[in-house]
Amino acid sequence: MRSRHHDIADDLRHQITTGRIKPGERLLSEAALADRYKVSTVTLRSALAVLQGEGIVEKIHGKGNFVRRRPRKTVYIGGWGMLDPWTAGEAALRLTVRTTTVQAHRHLATLLKVPLDSPLAEIFCVSHEGASPHGLARIYIPPDLAPAAVQDGDSPWRETATRFAVLSTARATVRETACARPPTPEEASALRLRSSAPVLAITRVATDTSGRVIEAALLAFPGDHVDAVFTTHPPTDERQTHE
């Protein structure tokens, strides 16, 4: 026999998809909805949990349940790692940047090939459209390579950082690893995600011509907010190059 909470979820979903309840609109309180459907609040919350799991409804602590706005997607361009200005520019992005010095824990020490607990310049960036987070970046640079402007948080470098681009001006080889995974607690908090919602995680490492790692970045985007584009080129035949 079909559960009552599924019937309630179906009715609310129909109201949302037909536009009777608009994107961004707050639903009635759980008590009011339970009274309307003549069920307990436990059953009502089970119905809302179905819609929350589908990404249709978002529960904001202390405010209530809201119909989620359709996410505006941006495009992450691999290689030099930046947000595509055409898609990112469509949104009125609010950018938050924090710079500090941290000690390299084991993962960072491995990425940057530096001793454990070595000092690193960290640039932490979060981009928002209104109240909706679009992505976050944690960029790490050895202090002797980080321009003073990065360490001081001056605006030109802040703007570059918020595009999530490789900060170094030196020629570099960039290696990126992308995967889908559950968010960490820090990512879930910063991006306002459910712990079960996937993120697109990109680990980017840039090395100079001598092989030294000059920058490492840990990027995370809500899985339904971004497309990643990577362009590859066929290897050049050195024999042809010298002919």
DAJO-V615121 format. One record per residue. N is the residue number from 1. OMEGA is omega in whole degrees, 0 to 359 (none if undefined). NEAR is the number of other ideal C-beta (glycine too) atoms within 8 Angstrom. D_CENTER is the distance of its C-alpha to the mean C-alpha in whole Angstrom. Layout:
{{N & OMEGA & NEAR & D_CENTER} {N & OMEGA & NEAR & D_CENTER}}
This chain:
{{1 & 184 & 2 & 40} {2 & 182 & 5 & 37} {3 & 181 & 7 & 35} {4 & 183 & 9 & 36} {5 & 176 & 12 & 32} {6 & 177 & 10 & 31} {7 & 179 & 9 & 34} {8 & 179 & 14 & 32} {9 & 179 & 12 & 28} {10 & 181 & 8 & 30} {11 & 179 & 9 & 32} {12 & 178 & 14 & 29} {13 & 179 & 11 & 27} {14 & 179 & 8 & 30} {15 & 181 & 9 & 30} {16 & 184 & 13 & 26} {17 & 178 & 6 & 26} {18 & 175 & 6 & 30} {19 & 177 & 6 & 28} {20 & 172 & 5 & 31} {21 & 190 & 9 & 28} {22 & 173 & 6 & 25} {23 & 181 & 7 & 21} {24 & 182 & 6 & 20} {25 & 178 & 8 & 24} {26 & 175 & 6 & 25} {27 & 172 & 13 & 27} {28 & 179 & 5 & 30} {29 & 181 & 7 & 30} {30 & 179 & 10 & 30} {31 & 181 & 7 & 34} {32 & 178 & 8 & 34} {33 & 178 & 13 & 33} {34 & 178 & 12 & 35} {35 & 181 & 7 & 38} {36 & 183 & 7 & 37} {37 & 178 & 12 & 37} {38 & 178 & 4 & 40} {39 & 176 & 9 & 37} {40 & 177 & 6 & 36} {41 & 178 & 8 & 33} {42 & 179 & 6 & 32} {43 & 180 & 13 & 33} {44 & 180 & 15 & 31} {45 & 176 & 9 & 28} {46 & 177 & 10 & 28} {47 & 179 & 14 & 28} {48 & 179 & 16 & 25} {49 & 177 & 8 & 23} {50 & 181 & 11 & 24} {51 & 176 & 13 & 22} {52 & 178 & 13 & 19} {53 & 178 & 8 & 19} {54 & 181 & 8 & 19} {55 & 181 & 7 & 16} {56 & 182 & 9 & 19} {57 & 179 & 14 & 19} {58 & 177 & 8 & 17} {59 & 179 & 9 & 19} {60 & 186 & 8 & 18} {61 & 177 & 4 & 21} {62 & 182 & 3 & 24} {63 & 179 & 6 & 23} {64 & 181 & 8 & 24} {65 & 184 & 11 & 22} {66 & 172 & 13 & 21} {67 & 182 & 13 & 21} {68 & 173 & 10 & 17} {69 & 177 & 7 & 17} {70 & 185 & 5 & 16} {71 & 174 & 9 & 12} {72 & 183 & 8 & 13} {73 & 168 & 9 & 11} {74 & 181 & 14 & 11} {75 & 174 & 13 & 12} {76 & 182 & 18 & 11} {77 & 180 & 10 & 14} {78 & 180 & 11 & 15} {79 & 174 & 8 & 18} {80 & 168 & 7 & 17} {81 & 176 & 15 & 13} {82 & 174 & 10 & 13} {83 & 180 & 13 & 11} {84 & 184 & 11 & 15} {85 & 180 & 8 & 17} {86 & 181 & 7 & 18} {87 & 179 & 11 & 15} {88 & 182 & 13 & 13} {89 & 178 & 6 & 17} {90 & 183 & 6 & 17} {91 & 175 & 10 & 15} {92 & 185 & 5 & 16} {93 & 172 & 10 & 13} {94 & 189 & 8 & 14} {95 & 177 & 10 & 13} {96 & 182 & 8 & 13} {97 & 176 & 11 & 14} {98 & 178 & 7 & 16} {99 & 180 & 11 & 18} {100 & 174 & 7 & 20} {101 & 181 & 8 & 22} {102 & 174 & 9 & 22} {103 & 183 & 7 & 24} {104 & 171 & 14 & 22} {105 & 190 & 8 & 22} {106 & 182 & 6 & 23} {107 & 180 & 6 & 20} {108 & 179 & 13 & 19} {109 & 179 & 14 & 23} {110 & 182 & 7 & 23} {111 & 185 & 11 & 20} {112 & 180 & 14 & 22} {113 & 178 & 7 & 26} {114 & 178 & 10 & 27} {115 & 177 & 6 & 29} {116 & 179 & 7 & 27} {117 & 175 & 7 & 27} {118 & 178 & 11 & 27} {119 & 177 & 8 & 25} {120 & 170 & 15 & 22} {121 & 179 & 14 & 21} {122 & 173 & 11 & 17} {123 & 182 & 15 & 15} {124 & 185 & 12 & 12} {125 & 172 & 15 & 10} {126 & 177 & 10 & 8} {127 & 180 & 15 & 8} {128 & 164 & 12 & 10} {129 & 188 & 10 & 12} {130 & 179 & 6 & 15} {131 & 185 & 3 & 14} {132 & 178 & 9 & 11} {133 & 180 & 11 & 7} {134 & 181 & 13 & 5} {135 & 176 & 17 & 3} {136 & 179 & 14 & 5} {137 & 170 & 13 & 8} {138 & 186 & 11 & 11} {139 & 184 & 14 & 14} {140 & 182 & 15 & 17} {141 & 173 & 14 & 20} {142 & 185 & 12 & 24} {143 & 182 & 10 & 26} {144 & 179 & 4 & 29} {145 & 183 & 8 & 26} {146 & 175 & 11 & 24} {147 & 181 & 7 & 26} {148 & 181 & 7 & 27} {149 & 178 & 9 & 25} {150 & 182 & 15 & 22} {151 & 180 & 11 & 23} {152 & 180 & 7 & 25} {153 & 180 & 9 & 22} {154 & 190 & 9 & 24} {155 & 181 & 5 & 22} {156 & 181 & 7 & 22} {157 & 175 & 12 & 20} {158 & 180 & 11 & 18} {159 & 178 & 8 & 17} {160 & 182 & 9 & 17} {161 & 184 & 15 & 14} {162 & 171 & 11 & 12} {163 & 179 & 10 & 12} {164 & 183 & 14 & 11} {165 & 171 & 9 & 14} {166 & 187 & 11 & 17} {167 & 185 & 13 & 19} {168 & 176 & 11 & 22} {169 & 180 & 2 & 25} {170 & 176 & 6 & 27} {171 & 185 & 4 & 27} {172 & 169 & 11 & 24} {173 & 185 & 6 & 24} {174 & 177 & 11 & 20} {175 & 182 & 8 & 19} {176 & 175 & 12 & 16} {177 & 183 & 7 & 15} {178 & 176 & 8 & 12} {179 & 172 & 6 & 12} {180 & 182 & 7 & 11} {181 & 173 & 7 & 12} {182 & 180 & 8 & 12} {183 & 170 & 13 & 9} {184 & 177 & 6 & 11} {185 & 179 & 7 & 13} {186 & 180 & 6 & 11} {187 & 180 & 12 & 8} {188 & 179 & 13 & 9} {189 & 184 & 7 & 11} {190 & 183 & 9 & 9} {191 & 179 & 14 & 6} {192 & 183 & 7 & 10} {193 & 168 & 10 & 10} {194 & 182 & 7 & 13} {195 & 180 & 8 & 13} {196 & 182 & 5 & 14} {197 & 183 & 12 & 11} {198 & 170 & 8 & 10} {199 & 168 & 15 & 7} {200 & 182 & 14 & 7} {201 & 180 & 11 & 8} {202 & 173 & 16 & 10} {203 & 185 & 11 & 12} {204 & 179 & 14 & 14} {205 & 180 & 13 & 18} {206 & 179 & 14 & 20} {207 & 179 & 10 & 24} {208 & 185 & 12 & 27} {209 & 178 & 4 & 30} {210 & 181 & 4 & 32} {211 & 179 & 5 & 29} {212 & 176 & 7 & 28} {213 & 183 & 12 & 24} {214 & 180 & 12 & 23} {215 & 172 & 15 & 19} {216 & 181 & 13 & 17} {217 & 175 & 15 & 13} {218 & 185 & 9 & 10} {219 & 177 & 15 & 7} {220 & 179 & 13 & 4} {221 & 171 & 14 & 2} {222 & 187 & 14 & 5} {223 & 182 & 10 & 8} {224 & 183 & 6 & 10} {225 & 190 & 11 & 8} {226 & 167 & 13 & 8} {227 & 178 & 7 & 11} {228 & 181 & 10 & 12} {229 & 178 & 9 & 15} {230 & 180 & 7 & 17} {231 & 179 & 6 & 21} {232 & 179 & 4 & 24} {233 & 178 & 4 & 27} {234 & 180 & 4 & 30} {235 & 179 & 4 & 32} {236 & 176 & 6 & 35} {237 & 184 & 6 & 38} {238 & 180 & 6 & 40} {239 & 178 & 6 & 43} {240 & 181 & 7 & 42} {241 & 186 & 7 & 41} {242 & 179 & 5 & 44} {243 & none & 4 & 46}}
